[in-house]
C-alpha cells in the first residue's frame, strides 16, 4: 500500500464545467419525477401566457434543501420565480416580490449576526447554527393590487429544517403562519384560482385551509427540489412535464392523529427518553389500524393523465412471487409515468400485525396516450414475514395473505392470495437481550483481516481507530484537512512510515458538501482555512477572505433534491444514476467515502432531519438506498456510508436520548431498511447513531454492529461513529466503540486515544479487538486503492 499524491481539490477555473452541466440536467430529471401533485381541480397545467400573481416566501427564495450536513454548496439555485420567467411566464406581482426581497435580506442579516455572536460562546460554532435555524420572515399582506390583472395565483409556502433541532407544532412551522393563512383566505375571497406549492421537507397541516378555501384548486408538493427546482416547477405548471411523484409518508389531517404525537421529543417535556409504544404501527400502518382518515395517503400522487392497471399473471415458488402487470395510459392528451404498488394484506391471527404493508413496486417509462407497458414485480416471501420475539425468528404465520395492487396505499384491488397452512420459520436470528442491547455473545467475525496488521505492533495501530486529530480543527461538519470543507478524514500517522493513507469523507445526502471556494498561498502552499460555518449556507456565514499572493480554488458541487424528494420518484434506476453522479464528483474532489444515504424512518413529521430520509416505510427506504449505494460504488473506487444506525428519529438532544423499543419493532421497522441495503448493495461502511437504544449507545452496541449487521446480515465493511459521539460526558465510551465492533471514532480526539490506550493497558480491550478494527480500515483502504489504480 502506497500513500497517495494529493493535489488541491477543485479548480482555479470559475467557469461552469461540463460535469456541472451534465449533473444539473440529472438534478432536473430527478426533481421532475419527485414532484407530487396532491390536488388538481381542472386548473393545471396552466397556459404559459396566463397572467400569474406569484406570491409566498419561497417564490424567489425557493429552498433547495435542508440545513446542516445535508447542505450542498452549489454554484446557483433556480428559484420558482426565475424558472417561471425563463419559461416565458407573465408575472403580475412584481411589487410584492420586490418588497419581500428586502424583508428577506434584512432577516438574513439579523440571523447571521445572531449566529456569529452566539458562536463566540460555544466550543463548536455548529451548535450556535443548529440552535438558531433561520425562519422565513412574513411578507406584507397580499393586496388587491398584487393580483390585479392575474388570472391565477401561485403561492409558494416554504419551510427550512435541519440537523440539530426538531420542528415545532406551531404557526410558521408545522402549521401555517397567520400571514400565510390570511393571504390564502384573501385570495379565496377574491375568487382567484390558487395553486399552492409546498416547498417543505415534510408535511405541514393543511386540512383546515383546504376545507375553508375552496379556491385553492391545485396543490403541488415540490419538496426541497435541489438546484434545478424552479425550472422543474415551471415545466410542471405549464404542462411540459407530467407529474409522476408519489408520497413516501402519510399526511395526516391533523398532527394529533400521528402515533406518539403528544409524547414525541419536546412535546412531553422529556428529551432524555423516548418510548416507542406504537411498536410496528408507524405511518400508514398506524392509520390503517386506527381506521383514521388521512389528508393524503402513503403512495399517493396524481397525474395529468390516467392509467389502468391489469394483472396478467401471478406465479409463486418457495421463496417469492412474481407478478406481471399491464399498465396503460388511458388519457388522450398527456404522456406520463405511473408507479404500480404491491401490498400484502396480512392474516390477523397470532401476532398482532398491520393490515397491509408495501412489498413491491415498479415505475413505468413515459407512456404516450393509449400506450401500454408490462411490468414484472418480484416479491420476496420474507417481505411477508413478521418477527417473533418468542421464537427469535422471522416467521410466516398460518393464514391467507392477500396480494393487492394499485396506485397508492388506499386505492388497491385484490390480485390474488397466498395460503400458508402452518407457521413457517424463514430465518432464525441471534438472541438479543432487550434491556441491554450490548449484552450478547461474542462473534468470530473479523478474523480474516487480522493478518493485515501482523507486521505492526498493536500500539501503533491505535491511531487507525479514530479520525485525524488536528489542532484547532472543527469537530463537527468540516474537520477535513486535505479537502477544505470535507467532514473529516482518518489518521495521517501511518502514512509515511507504513503507507497507510487517510480516507477522506464528505457529507451528503443531496450531494457533496464542501467549501464552495478556498484560498492557497502561492509561495508556501498553505490552505487558508475556515470554521465549520464556512462549509454552510454557500459560505454566507463565513465568506471567503481575500489574501495577497493567494490562488482561489473552486469546488462547485451539484445540489440534487433532498432524500425524501428522491424517494418520491419511486424510481430506483434514477437513484442509481444519481449515485453514479455523486461518485464522479467524489473522484473529482478526491473524496473516498460519502456520508450518505440517510435511512432513518420518518417516525414523526416533526423530526428536523426527515428531509434527509426517504420514507415512513422500511421496504421503500431499503430499496431506494440500495439503488443509491449501487450507483456510488459501481466502479469500486469510492464508497457509501449508510446512516444513522439506528433509531435516529429525533434531533433535539440527539446525543443523549434513550430510545425504548421492542426487538420486534426494531427489526421490522427501524432495521429492515438497513438490512435490505446491506444485502442488496454491500455498502462499504455504516455510521452508527448518537442515541441510546434500551440504555446502550448505538455506537457501543455489539448487538447492533457485530451480531445483527455482521453475523446475521453478512456486512463486511467498516463501522464508524457519528461525529463527536464520544465528546459529551454521558456520550459513547471510546473503548466500548472498539469492543462493539465500531471500528472508527470520528472525527477523533486526543481523549479518544487516551481512553483506548488505557482500556488496552487495563485489559478491558483486547489486542484482538484492536487488530480486527484496524484491519478492517486497512482492508477498506486497500480495496479502494486497487480499484483506483485499475
N, C-alpha and C positions, 0 to 999 in steps of 0.2 A: 504494500500500500504506500503510495506516494502522496505528499502534500500537493494540493492544487495551487497553480499560479493564479493569483487573484488580480483582476483589473477592476477599475472603478465601475460600479454598476451604473446603468443608464447611459445617456448620450449627451454630448455637448451641443447637438443639433436640436433646436427647438421646433423645427417644422414637423408636421404630422407624418408619422411613418406609415409604410404600407401595412404593417401589422396593426397599428391603431385603426386604420380604415377598415380592414377586414374584420377585426373584432367588434368594431362599432356596428357593422352590419349584423353580426351574430347577436350582439346585445339587443338589437332591434327585433330580430326574429324571435328571440326568447320572450321579450316583452309582448310581442303580438299575440303569442299563444297564452300568455299569463293573465291578460285582462279578462275579467269575468263580468258578463252582462247579467245584472241581477233583476232588472225590471225594464220593460220597454212597451209602452202603450202607444204604438204607431207613431213614434216621433223620430227614432233612429232607423237608418242613418239620415243625416241632415244634408240638404243640398249645400254645396260648398259656397254658393253665393248668398245664402240666407244670412241676413244681419244677426250677429250674436252679441249679447251682453255677457262678457266674460268676467266673472266675479269670484271672490273667495280667496283665502290666504294662500293657497297653493297654485293660483293661476300663473303668477310669474316666478314664484319661489317653490316650484314643484320639488318635493322631497324625493331624491333619487334612491336613498337607502337609510338604514339605521345608523346610530352613532356608536362610538367605541371601537372595539376591534373589528366590527363588521363594516367600518367605513372604508371607502376607497378614494384615494386622491387622484382623480382622473383629470383630464385636461378641461373638459367642458361638458355641462349637462344641459340638455334642451328642455326648456320648460313647456308647459301646456300652451302658454301664450305664444311662445316662439314657434312651436310646432304648428299651431293653427295659422299663424301669419305666413309661415313658409308654405303652407298648403293653399294659401290664397283666401283665407277667411276674412270676412268683413266684421271687425270688432268695433262695437259702438261705445264701449265703457272705458275709454282711454283715461278720462279724468279720474275715475275711481282707482284704476290701476296705478296711475301716477301717484296719487295720494297714498296708496298702500305701500308703494315702494319706499317713500320717505319714512313712514311709520316703521317699516321693517328694518331699515338701516339704523334708525335710532335705537330700536330694541336690540339689535345685534351688538351695537357699540356698548350699550349698558350691560348686556350679558357678558361680553368679553372682559370688561373692566371688573365685573364681579368675580368671574372665574380666576383671572390673573391675581386679584387681590387675595382671594381665599387660598390660592396655590402657594402663596408665600408662607402660610402657617401649617401646611401639611407635609408629611415626608414625601409623598408621591403626588405630583401635580394632577395625575389622573383622578384622584379621589375628589378634588375640587370640581373637576369637569363632570364626573358621574353624579355628584351630589346636586348639581345645578343644571339639569338638562334645559336646553333652550325651548321656550314656548313661543309659538307664533303670537304676535300682537293682534289685537282686534282691529279690523278695518273700520272705517267710518260707516255709518248706517247707509245701506243702499237707498238711493233716492229715485224719484221719478225720472230725473234727467239721465241717470245711469242706464236706463233701459229704453230711453226714447229712440224710436226707430228700429229697435230689435224685435225679431220675431220669435226668438228663443233665448233663454238664459242658460249658460253653462256655469255651474257653481262648483268650485274645487275646494273640498274640505280636506285639510292636511293635518297630520299629526307626526310628531317626532318621538321616538323612544330609543332606548339603547341600554348598553351594558352598565351594570352597577346600581340601577334603581328600577323599580317596577312602576307601571302605570297606575293611575288612580281612578276610582269610580267617582268622578266629579266633572263638573262642567269644564269644557275646553280640553278634556282628555277622552275618557270613555264616553262621556255624554257630550252633546252639542253645547257650545257656549251660548250665553244669552244672545250675543250678537248674531251668531250663525242661525239660531232659531228665529230671531226677529227678521233677518234677511230673507230666509226661506218663506216665512209666512207673508212678508210683504210682497214677494214675487208671486206667491199663490193668490193673494188678494187682487193683484193686477192681472190675473188670468193669463199670465205668460207661461208657456210650457217651460219646465225646468228640467235640465239634465244634470243630475248630481254625480260628481266624480269623487270617489273616495280614495284619496292619496294617503293611505294609512297602512301601517304594518300589520294591523289586526282589526278585529271588529270594533265598531262604535255603535252606540244604541240609537236605532233609527225607527223603531216601531211607532213611537208617538208621533214623530214628524210625518212619517209616511201615512199614518192614519188621519192626520189633520190637513195635510197639504196635498189635495188631490191633483194639483197641477205639477207635482213632481212626477213627470211622465216616464222618466228613464233614470236608472241608477247603474253606474259603471264602477266596479271595484278595480281601480288601476294599480292598487297596492303601492309599493315603492319600486318603480319600474326601471331604475338604472338610468344611465346617461342618455339613452335614446327615447326616454319615456314620452316626451312631448310630441315627437314625431309619430309615435305609435298611437297616441291618443287621437291625434288629428286623423290618422288613417282610418281608425275605427269610427270616429264621429261622422266622417264623410263617406263611409262605405267602401273605402279602398281595401280594407281588411275586415273579414267577418270574425267577430269574437268567438273564441273556442275554449277559453279558460273555464275551469271548474273549481269551486271552493274546496279547500282541504281542511276546513274546520267548520263546525256548525255555528251559525249566527243566531243566537237566542233572541226572543222577543224582548227580554229584559235580563239584565245582568244576574238578578237573583235566581234565575232559572238554571244557571250553571251549577254543577256539583261543587261542593265546598266553597260556594260563593261567599258566605259570611265568615269563613274561617281561614281563607287564603291569605297568606302573608300578613300585611299590615292590618287587615280587616278586623282581626280579633285582638289586636294589640300584642300578639306573641310572635316575635320573629325568631325565637330560639327553636321552636318545634313545629313541625307541620305534619298533621295526621292525615294520611291518605285513606280516610274512612270510606270513600266511594269505591275503593278496590279497583276492579277492572272496568267499572262503569264510568268511563271518561268519554266526553264528546257525544257523538250520536248514540253510543251505547247507553248513556245515561238518559237521553231524551226518549229513546225507544222504551226503556224500562219504565219510566215515569209517565209515559203517554203525554208528554208535554208538546204543545205546538211550538214551532220554531219560525223565525223570520225567513231564514234561508237555510235549507238543509245541507249537510255534508255532500259534496259531489255535485252541487247544483251550479248550473250556468246556462244561460240562454244563447241563442244564435240569431242571425238574420235570416236563417233558413230553417228547414225542418228535416228530420231524419226518421226513418223507420228501421227498427231492429228486428231481425228474424233469426231464430235459432235453426241452424241446418242440421246439426248433429251434436251429440254429447257422448264421448267414449270414456270408459272407466277401466283402469287397471289397478294393480295392487297399491300403487304409490301416488297416482294422480288421476285427474280428469282432464279431458281436452274438449273444449267447446269450439265449434265452428259457427260463427255468427255473421250474417249478411247485413251490411249497413247500406241504406240507400238515402241519398239526398233527394227528398221528395219535393223540395221547393222548385220555384220556376225562375228565380232571378239571381240568387246569390250562391256562389261556391262557398264551401265551408268544411270544417273538420268536426268530427264527433268522437267522444270518448265513450266506449262501452265499459260499464262497470259490472262486475260479477260479485255477488254477495252470497254467503251461506247462511241460511236460516237454521239455527241450532235447536236440537231437541231440548225441551225444558224439563228434563228429568235428571235425577242425580245431582251433580253440582249445579248451583245457580249459574246460568250462562246468559250472555247477551242475546237478544232476539236475533240479531244478524251481525255479520262482520264482513268487511271487504276482503276478498280472497283473490281477486284478479282484475285486470283492466287492460285495455289496449286502445290506442287512438288511430283513427284513420288518416290517410293522406288527405289533401284538399280535394274534396269531391265536387265536381261540377253538378249543376242541376240535373237530376234524374240519373246521375252516375252511381254505381254500386261498388262496394269492396267487401271481400270476405276476410274476416279476421280470425285468427286462431289464438285462443287464450288457454294456457295451461294452468291448472290449479293443483298445487301440491297438497296431498291429504293432510300433511302436518298443519297446513293453514286452517284446517277444520278442527284441530285438536285443542283441548284445554289442558291446563297444568293441574295435576292433582298433588297437593301438598302431602296428603296421606300416603300416596304411593311414591312420591318423588319422581314423577314421570309425566310425559306428555301422553294423553290418552284420547282415544275416540270412544265416547260413551255409546252404549246401545241406543238405537233410535233412528228416526228418519231425519236426514239432513236435506233441506230444500236448497236448490240452486236457483238463484234469482238473477236476472239480467235487467239492465235499464240504464237510464241517462243520469240518475242521481240516486241517493240513498232512499228516497221516498217515492220514486217513480219506477217501480220494478214489476216485472212479470215473472211468473213461475216458468223455469226452464226444464226442471227435472228434479229427481230425488236420488239420494244415495242412502242405502239401508245398511246399518251396522247391527248385526244380530246380537253380539255381546261385546262387553268392554274390551277394547284392544289397546294395549300399551305400544305406542310407536317408538318411544325413546326414553330410556332410563337416564336420570341425571344424578349428579352427586348430591349428597345430603348437605344442606346448608342450615346452620343454626340461625334461626330467625332473629334472635335477640342480639347476637354478636356476630356480625357479618364477617369478621376476620377470624373467627374460631372454626377452623375446618382443617382437614387433613393436608399435609404437605404433598405436593405432587413432584413428579420427576421431570417436568418439562424444563428444557434448557441445557441438558447435559451435552447436546451436540455443539453448543457454542463455547463451552469452557476451553476447548482446545485452542481457540483463537487468542486466549490470554495466557497461555502456559509460559511464554518467554518473558513475562513481565511480573515483577513482584506485586503482591496484592495492594500494597500501599500506593504504588504508582498508578494503579487502575482507578483509585477512588475519585479523582477529578472527572472521570468519564460519567460519573453518576449524577452530576449536577451541571448546570449551564455555565458558560464562561463568566467568570467574575471580573468585572471591570469597574475600577474605582470611579465613583460619581456617575455611573450609568443609571438610566431609569430602570426600575424593577418591574414595570408593567407596561407592555404595549409598544415599547420602542427600545428594547435592550440590545438590539443587534449592533455590531461594531463595523463589520465589513460591508454591509449593505444598509445605508442610512435609512432609518425608519422601520427596519425589519424587527420582528418581535423578539428575537433572541438567537443565540447560537450555542452549540456545545463547546466544550473546552478547547483552548489552544495549547494546553500544557504539554500534550504529547505529539504535537505537530512536527517539531524539529527533530526530536530525539527518536520518535517511533514512526513518523509518517502518518499518524492518525489525525486527519484534518477535522476541523469543526463542521458540523451540519448547520446550515443557515435556514432559519424558519421565518415565515411571514404569515400574517393574519389573513382571514377570509371572513365570510364565505361568499360574498358577492363579487369577488375579485381579489386582487392582492393589495394590501395596504403597506405602502412605503412613503417616505418623504417624496413630495412632488418634485422637489429640487433641493440641491445642497451644493456647497462650495468646497473646492480643494485648493490649497495653497500651491501655486505653480513651482515654488522652489523646494519646500520641504515635503510636499505631498500630503500634508496634514489635512484631514477632513474636518471642516468646521461643523461641530455637532449641534443638535437641538435637544430639547427635552421631549418627553412623550407628547406634549401639546403640539409640537411641530409636526407630528405624524397624524394629526386630526384636523378635520374641517378644511381640507385643502390648504393647510398652513395658515388659516385665518387667525388663530390664537397666537401663533409664533411665526411671523413672516420671515422669509429669507433675509439675512443681513448681508449687505454687500461689503466685501473685504478687498483691500488692494491686492494686486497680484494674485488673484484667485480666479479659477475657472469654474463656471457653473455647469453642473450635470443635472439632467432632467430624467425623471422616472415616471412617465405617464402610463399609469395602468388603466385597464378598462373597468368601468363601473357597470356590472351586469345587474339585472334585477335581484332583489333580496331572495333569501331561501324560500319563503312562503310563496312568493310570486313564481319562482321557478317550478315549484311543485304544482302550482295551479295550471301549468301546461299539461300535466299528466302525460308527458312525452319523454320517456327515458332516453330515446335516441338523441333528442335535442339537448338533454342534460349531459349526455356523454360528449357531445360536441363542445359544450361549454367547458367540460373538464379538460378536453384537449387544448382549448384556447388558454385556459389557466396554466397548463403545463408549458405552453410555448412562452408565456410571459415569465414563468418561473425560470426557464432556461436563459431567457434574455437578461434577467436581473440577477442571475446566479443564486436562486433560491432552491434549496433541496427539499424542504418539507413545507407544505401548505396546511395551515392550522384550520382545516375545514374538510368536509362539510359538518355543520352543526345538525345534530339529530335528535335533540330532546323533544319530548312530546308537548304539544300545546295543551297543557292540562287546564289552564285558566287563562282567559283573554287578557288579564292584567299583567302577565309576565312581561317585563320590559324587553326581553330578548326574543320574544316569539317570532319576530320578523326574520330572524336568522334560521329558524327551524321550519320544518316542512309541513307538519300536519298534526292533528289530534290522533291520527291513526298510525299504528306502528308498521303495518304492512306497506302502506304507501310511502311512509318515511324510509323504510329499509330499501325499497325498490329504487326510489329516486336517488338516495345516497349512493347506492351501489353503482348506479349509472355514472354519477359524477366521478367516483373513485376510479372506475374503469378508464374513463377518459383521461384523468390526470396521470395515471400510472401506465398508460398504454405502451409507451416505448421504454419504460423501466428506468428512466434517468432521473425521475423525481417522484415524490410520494405525497399521499394524502394522510391527514391525521383526523380521523372521525372523533367527534366530541359531543357533549361532555358526559362522560361515562361515570355515573348515571344519576338520573333524577334531579338534574339541574333545572328545575322548573320555577325558580324564584330568584330574583336578583337582589331584593332587599336582604341584607345580612347573608349573602350567598356563601360567605366563608364559614359561617357558624351554624346555619340552620340544620336541624336534625330531622331527617325525613323518616317517619314511622310508617312502614308499609309491609304488607303481607308478601310472602315469597311468590304467591300466585300472581298478584298484581304486578310485582316487579318483573317477573319473567314474561307474562303475557302482554303487558303494555309498554313498560319502560326499557326493557332489554331486547325485545323482539326485533325492533328495527336494527339495532346494532348487530344482532345475530345474523339477520339477513345480509347486511352489508359485509360482515366478516366472511361469511360462507360464499357469497357470490362475487366479491370483488377483491378480497385479500388486501385490505389497506395496510400500508407499511407501519402505521402507528395508530394508537388510540390515546386520547387525552382523558385523564380522569377528572372528575368534577371537584369543586370546592367542598360541597356539602357533606354532612354525615348521613349515613343510611343505617337506621336502627342502632345509633350510638357509635358507629365506626366511620371515620372519614373515608370517603371513597378511595382516596389516594393511599390509604393504609389497609385496604381490604384485600387480603389474599383470596377471599372467596370470589370477588369480582374479577381480579386480574388473572390469577393463576388457575383457579378452579373452573370458573364459568367460561371465561374467554379463551384461555389457552387449552385447558384439558377437555372441556366439553365441545367448544366450537372449533378448535384447531387453529386458533390465532397464532401466527408465527412471528409477529412483528414486535415493535417496541412500545412499551407504555411510557407515557410522560405525564407529569402533573400539569395542572393549570398554573398560571403564573403567580408566584408568591404564596402558594397554598401553605407553605411552612413558615411564613413570616409572622402571623398572629401567634400570641402566646398559647391560645387554645386551638391552633390550626393543626394541620397534619404534622406528624413527627417524622423528620428526615430519615432516620434509620429504619423506621417502620415502613416507609415507602419502598425501600430496597427489599426488606423482608417480604413484603407483599407481592413482589414481582413488578413493582412500578419502577422501571429501570432508570428513569431520568427525572431529576427535580429541576424545574425551570422557574425563573431564569438563572438561579444559582446564587449562593451567597457564602461568605466565609463561615457563617453559623452552620450552614448545611454540612460543610466539610468537617467542621469540628465535631458536630453531633454524630456523624457517620463514623469517624475515626474512634471516637470514644466508645461507641457501641461495639465496634470491632474489637477494641482492646479489652472491653469488659466481657466479651464472649456472648453478647446479645445478638450480634450479627456475625454470621459465619463467613469464612473465606469463600466457600462455595457460592453463597448467595451473592457476594460481591462479584465474583468472576462470571457468574451467569448473566447478571445485569450488564456488566461491562462488555461481555462477549456479544450480547445482542446488539449493543451500539456499534461495535466494531463490524459485526456482520452486516448491519444495515449500510454503513459507510462503504464497505467493500462492494456490496450489491449495486449501489448507485454508481460508484466509480467504474465498475466493469461495464455497465450499460452505457455510461457516458463515453467511454473510450470506443465502444463498438459503434 
